[in-house]
Amino acid sequence: MARRAQPERTCVGCRRRAPASDLLRIVAVEEEADLSLRPDPARRLPGRGANMHPDPACFAQALQRRAFGRALRVAGVPRDEALAEYLTRQPPRPVNRPGEGR
């Protein structure tokens, strides 16, 4: 029986492709007058999503590149406190990146 191909997504931080199951989905949620980035580990929240490795280094790269606004197609800079807190609370997961040693 043939294996089904897993969907691949691109990390907004490091720009590497990975299976969607290895990436954290992020959505912009409107709170009062501004937008806030929210992690969506269950991949169920409504709206356009951006994908990122659950790694603080990828988060820092995405912030530096201002990638969230472009990927989520929102005007302005969304607040990132909730996402930063989520990433610091998560235990580190090994990230499989092509071209890096095992």
Secondary structure in CASP SS format (residue, H / E / C, confidence):
PFRMAT SS
TARGET T0000
AUTHOR 0000-0000-0000
METHOD secondary structure of the structure
MODEL  1
M C 1.00
A C 1.00
R C 1.00
R C 1.00
A C 1.00
Q C 1.00
P C 1.00
E E 1.00
R E 1.00
T E 1.00
C C 1.00
V C 1.00
G C 1.00
C C 1.00
R C 1.00
R C 1.00
R E 1.00
A E 1.00
P E 1.00
A H 1.00
S H 1.00
D H 1.00
L C 1.00
L E 1.00
R E 1.00
I E 1.00
V E 1.00
A E 1.00
V E 1.00
E E 1.00
E E 1.00
E C 1.00
A C 1.00
D E 1.00
L E 1.00
S E 1.00
L E 1.00
R E 1.00
P E 1.00
D E 1.00
P C 1.00
A C 1.00
R C 1.00
R C 1.00
L C 1.00
P C 1.00
G C 1.00
R C 1.00
G E 1.00
A E 1.00
N E 1.00
M E 1.00
H C 1.00
P C 1.00
D C 1.00
P H 1.00
A H 1.00
C H 1.00
F H 1.00
A H 1.00
Q H 1.00
A H 1.00
L H 1.00
Q H 1.00
R H 1.00
R C 1.00
A H 1.00
F H 1.00
G H 1.00
R H 1.00
A H 1.00
L H 1.00
R C 1.00
V C 1.00
A C 1.00
G C 1.00
V C 1.00
P C 1.00
R E 1.00
D C 1.00
E H 1.00
A H 1.00
L H 1.00
A H 1.00
E H 1.00
Y H 1.00
L H 1.00
T H 1.00
R H 1.00
Q C 1.00
P C 1.00
P C 1.00
R C 1.00
P C 1.00
V C 1.00
N C 1.00
R C 1.00
P C 1.00
G C 1.00
E C 1.00
G C 1.00
R C 1.00
END
